[in-house]
Amino acid sequence: MGRRKEVDQILETLTKPGDGKVLSVPEIVKHLLNAVGEDPGREGLQRTPERFADAMAYFTQGYGEDPKSVINGAIFTEKNDEMVLLKDIDLYSLCEHHLLPFFGKCHIAYIPKNKIIGLSKLARVVEVFSRRLQVQERLTQQIAETLQEALDPIGVAVVIEAQHLCMIMRGIQKQNSIAVTSAMLGIFRRNAATRAEFLNLIKPNK
Protein backbone atom coordinates (compact mmCIF):
# COMPACT_ATOMS: atom_id res chain seq x y z
CA MET A 1 0.00 0.00 0.00
CA GLY A 2 3.03 2.30 0.19
CA ARG A 3 2.93 3.17 -3.50
CA ARG A 4 -0.84 3.72 -3.33
CA LYS A 5 -0.47 6.06 -0.36
CA GLU A 6 2.23 8.03 -2.15
CA VAL A 7 0.00 8.52 -5.20
CA ASP A 8 -2.98 9.42 -2.99
CA GLN A 9 -0.99 12.11 -1.20
CA ILE A 10 0.00 13.72 -4.48
CA LEU A 11 -3.55 13.64 -5.81
CA GLU A 12 -4.92 15.19 -2.62
CA THR A 13 -3.05 18.37 -3.52
CA LEU A 14 -4.97 18.81 -6.78
CA THR A 15 -7.76 20.85 -5.19
CA LYS A 16 -8.22 22.42 -1.79
CA PRO A 17 -11.64 22.47 -0.10
CA GLY A 18 -13.53 25.65 -0.82
CA ASP A 19 -11.32 27.03 -3.58
CA GLY A 20 -13.93 26.16 -6.22
CA LYS A 21 -11.32 25.01 -8.71
CA VAL A 22 -12.37 22.35 -11.18
CA LEU A 23 -9.67 20.59 -13.16
CA SER A 24 -10.16 19.43 -16.72
CA VAL A 25 -9.56 15.77 -17.59
CA PRO A 26 -6.23 16.55 -19.33
CA GLU A 27 -5.08 18.49 -16.26
CA ILE A 28 -5.99 15.58 -14.00
CA VAL A 29 -4.07 13.19 -16.26
CA LYS A 30 -0.99 15.42 -16.07
CA HIS A 31 -1.15 15.20 -12.29
CA LEU A 32 -1.61 11.43 -12.49
CA LEU A 33 1.48 11.14 -14.67
CA ASN A 34 3.43 13.16 -12.14
CA ALA A 35 2.04 11.03 -9.33
CA VAL A 36 3.29 7.78 -10.86
CA GLY A 37 6.75 9.26 -11.39
CA GLU A 38 6.56 10.33 -15.02
CA ASP A 39 7.31 13.63 -16.72
CA PRO A 40 4.20 14.79 -18.63
CA GLY A 41 6.39 17.25 -20.49
CA ARG A 42 8.56 14.67 -22.21
CA GLU A 43 8.01 14.13 -25.91
CA GLY A 44 6.11 10.86 -25.75
CA LEU A 45 3.66 12.14 -23.13
CA GLN A 46 3.02 15.72 -24.19
CA ARG A 47 -0.27 14.92 -25.90
CA THR A 48 -1.20 11.95 -23.73
CA PRO A 49 -3.59 13.91 -21.48
CA GLU A 50 -5.63 15.10 -24.46
CA ARG A 51 -5.52 11.67 -26.07
CA PHE A 52 -6.73 10.09 -22.86
CA ALA A 53 -9.60 12.56 -22.58
CA ASP A 54 -10.64 11.81 -26.17
CA ALA A 55 -10.38 8.07 -25.58
CA MET A 56 -12.49 8.20 -22.41
CA ALA A 57 -15.13 10.24 -24.21
CA TYR A 58 -15.28 7.55 -26.89
CA PHE A 59 -15.22 4.62 -24.45
CA THR A 60 -18.16 6.10 -22.52
CA GLN A 61 -20.23 7.49 -25.38
CA GLY A 62 -23.04 5.11 -24.48
CA TYR A 63 -24.11 7.50 -21.73
CA GLY A 64 -25.25 9.91 -24.42
CA GLU A 65 -27.26 7.31 -26.33
CA ASP A 66 -30.75 6.03 -25.62
CA PRO A 67 -31.05 2.35 -26.58
CA LYS A 68 -34.74 2.85 -27.33
CA SER A 69 -33.97 5.44 -29.98
CA VAL A 70 -31.38 3.09 -31.48
CA ILE A 71 -33.86 0.28 -32.08
CA ASN A 72 -37.32 1.81 -32.41
CA GLY A 73 -36.92 2.60 -36.10
CA ALA A 74 -35.98 -0.98 -36.93
CA ILE A 75 -38.84 -2.97 -35.42
CA PHE A 76 -41.11 -4.72 -37.90
CA THR A 77 -44.33 -6.69 -37.67
CA GLU A 78 -43.74 -10.30 -38.65
CA LYS A 79 -45.55 -13.55 -37.92
CA ASN A 80 -42.66 -15.71 -36.84
CA ASP A 81 -42.22 -17.71 -33.65
CA GLU A 82 -38.88 -19.41 -34.32
CA MET A 83 -35.68 -18.51 -32.52
CA VAL A 84 -33.64 -15.63 -33.91
CA LEU A 85 -29.98 -15.82 -32.90
CA LEU A 86 -27.05 -13.47 -33.39
CA LYS A 87 -23.88 -14.82 -31.85
CA ASP A 88 -20.24 -13.79 -31.50
CA ILE A 89 -20.96 -10.06 -31.30
CA ASP A 90 -17.65 -8.39 -30.43
CA LEU A 91 -17.84 -6.55 -27.13
CA TYR A 92 -15.49 -4.08 -25.44
CA SER A 93 -16.22 -2.27 -22.20
CA LEU A 94 -14.59 -0.74 -19.11
CA CYS A 95 -14.85 -2.36 -15.70
CA GLU A 96 -16.24 0.25 -13.31
CA HIS A 97 -14.08 -1.00 -10.43
CA HIS A 98 -10.64 -0.40 -11.97
CA LEU A 99 -11.40 1.38 -15.27
CA LEU A 100 -9.64 -1.46 -17.07
CA PRO A 101 -11.08 -3.06 -20.21
CA PHE A 102 -12.98 -6.29 -20.45
CA PHE A 103 -13.71 -7.77 -23.83
CA GLY A 104 -15.22 -10.81 -25.47
CA LYS A 105 -18.35 -12.03 -27.24
CA CYS A 106 -22.06 -11.51 -26.73
CA HIS A 107 -24.71 -13.96 -27.94
CA ILE A 108 -28.35 -12.85 -28.22
CA ALA A 109 -31.45 -14.86 -29.05
CA TYR A 110 -35.13 -14.07 -28.95
CA ILE A 111 -38.33 -15.79 -29.98
CA PRO A 112 -40.68 -13.28 -31.61
CA LYS A 113 -44.32 -12.91 -30.81
CA ASN A 114 -45.40 -10.37 -33.41
CA LYS A 115 -42.31 -8.21 -33.85
CA ILE A 116 -38.77 -8.66 -35.13
CA ILE A 117 -35.82 -6.28 -35.12
CA GLY A 118 -33.10 -5.58 -37.68
CA LEU A 119 -30.15 -7.81 -36.81
CA SER A 120 -27.65 -4.96 -36.80
CA LYS A 121 -29.66 -3.29 -34.05
CA LEU A 122 -28.96 -6.19 -31.72
CA ALA A 123 -25.28 -5.36 -32.04
CA ARG A 124 -26.04 -1.66 -31.55
CA VAL A 125 -27.82 -2.37 -28.26
CA VAL A 126 -24.72 -4.23 -27.10
CA GLU A 127 -22.56 -1.29 -28.12
CA VAL A 128 -24.70 1.33 -26.36
CA PHE A 129 -24.56 -0.45 -23.02
CA SER A 130 -20.94 -1.60 -23.32
CA ARG A 131 -19.76 1.98 -23.98
CA ARG A 132 -20.37 2.77 -20.31
CA LEU A 133 -18.62 1.89 -17.08
CA GLN A 134 -19.94 -1.58 -16.43
CA VAL A 135 -19.92 -4.83 -14.56
CA GLN A 136 -20.53 -7.80 -16.81
CA GLU A 137 -23.52 -9.04 -14.83
CA ARG A 138 -25.40 -5.75 -15.19
CA LEU A 139 -24.45 -5.37 -18.84
CA THR A 140 -25.93 -8.78 -19.63
CA GLN A 141 -29.18 -7.98 -17.85
CA GLN A 142 -29.53 -4.53 -19.43
CA ILE A 143 -29.27 -5.94 -22.94
CA ALA A 144 -31.88 -8.62 -22.24
CA GLU A 145 -34.34 -6.30 -20.50
CA THR A 146 -34.10 -3.66 -23.23
CA LEU A 147 -34.95 -6.19 -25.94
CA GLN A 148 -37.72 -7.69 -23.84
CA GLU A 149 -39.31 -4.28 -23.36
CA ALA A 150 -38.92 -3.20 -27.00
CA LEU A 151 -40.11 -6.40 -28.68
CA ASP A 152 -42.37 -8.06 -26.10
CA PRO A 153 -41.15 -11.43 -27.42
CA ILE A 154 -41.90 -14.91 -26.12
CA GLY A 155 -38.42 -14.84 -24.60
CA VAL A 156 -34.93 -13.32 -24.70
CA ALA A 157 -31.58 -14.94 -23.92
CA VAL A 158 -28.23 -13.19 -23.60
CA VAL A 159 -24.85 -14.75 -22.81
CA ILE A 160 -21.60 -12.80 -22.51
CA GLU A 161 -18.16 -14.44 -22.42
CA ALA A 162 -15.39 -12.00 -21.55
CA GLN A 163 -11.83 -11.63 -20.34
CA HIS A 164 -11.14 -8.96 -17.74
CA LEU A 165 -7.79 -7.17 -17.67
CA CYS A 166 -8.31 -6.45 -13.97
CA MET A 167 -7.89 -10.21 -13.46
CA ILE A 168 -5.17 -10.69 -16.08
CA MET A 169 -2.91 -7.70 -15.32
CA ARG A 170 -3.41 -7.41 -11.55
CA GLY A 171 -4.91 -9.27 -8.59
CA ILE A 172 -4.94 -13.02 -9.17
CA GLN A 173 -3.38 -12.61 -12.66
CA LYS A 174 -5.16 -15.57 -14.22
CA GLN A 175 -4.27 -15.29 -17.89
CA ASN A 176 -6.82 -17.66 -19.42
CA SER A 177 -9.87 -17.05 -17.26
CA ILE A 178 -13.15 -16.24 -19.01
CA ALA A 179 -16.18 -14.88 -17.18
CA VAL A 180 -19.55 -16.11 -18.44
CA THR A 181 -22.83 -14.40 -17.53
CA SER A 182 -26.35 -15.04 -18.74
CA ALA A 183 -29.79 -13.46 -18.64
CA MET A 184 -32.75 -15.67 -19.52
CA LEU A 185 -36.20 -14.12 -19.81
CA GLY A 186 -39.58 -15.57 -20.72
CA ILE A 187 -39.55 -19.02 -22.28
CA PHE A 188 -35.75 -19.26 -22.02
CA ARG A 189 -36.09 -19.14 -18.24
CA ARG A 190 -39.22 -21.30 -18.01
CA ASN A 191 -38.43 -24.00 -20.55
CA ALA A 192 -35.30 -26.11 -20.17
CA ALA A 193 -35.45 -27.44 -23.74
CA THR A 194 -35.57 -23.95 -25.26
CA ARG A 195 -32.72 -22.82 -23.06
CA ALA A 196 -30.68 -25.91 -23.98
CA GLU A 197 -31.27 -25.30 -27.71
CA PHE A 198 -29.90 -21.77 -27.37
CA LEU A 199 -26.88 -22.84 -25.34
CA ASN A 200 -26.12 -25.60 -27.84
CA LEU A 201 -26.29 -23.18 -30.77
CA ILE A 202 -23.77 -20.78 -29.24
CA LYS A 203 -21.15 -23.45 -28.66
CA PRO A 204 -18.04 -23.03 -30.82
CA ASN A 205 -18.22 -24.51 -34.32
CA LYS A 206 -22.00 -24.84 -34.26
TAGI-V47992 format. One record per backbone hydrogen bond with DSSP energy under -1.0 kcal/mol. CO is the residue of the C=O (numbers start at 1). NH is the residue of the N-H. Records with the same first field share a line. If there is no record, write none. Layout:
CO->NH / NH
This chain:
1->5
2->6
3->7
4->8
5->9
6->10
7->11
8->12
10->13
11->14
16->19
24->28
25->29
26->30
27->31
28->32
29->33
30->34
31->35
32->36
33->38
34->37
39->42
42->45 / 46
47->51
48->52
49->53
50->54
51->55
52->56
53->57
54->58
55->59
56->60
58->61
60->63
61->64
62->65
66->70
67->71
68->72
71->74
74->118
76->116
78->80
84->110
86->108
89->106
91->104
93->102
94->134
95->99
100->95
101->165
102->93
103->163
104->91
105->161
106->89
107->159
108->86
109->157
110->84
111->154
114->78
116->76
118->121
119->122 / 123
120->124
121->125
122->126
123->127
124->128
125->129
126->130
127->131
131->62
134->96
135->139
136->140
137->141
138->142
139->143
140->144
141->145
142->146
143->147
144->148
145->149
146->150
147->151
148->152
154->187
155->111
156->185
157->109
158->183
159->107
160->181
161->105
162->179
163->103
164->167 / 168
165->169
167->174
170->173
179->162
181->160
183->158
185->156 / 188
186->189 / 190
187->191
191->195
192->196
193->197
194->198
195->199
196->200
197->201
198->202
200->203
203->206
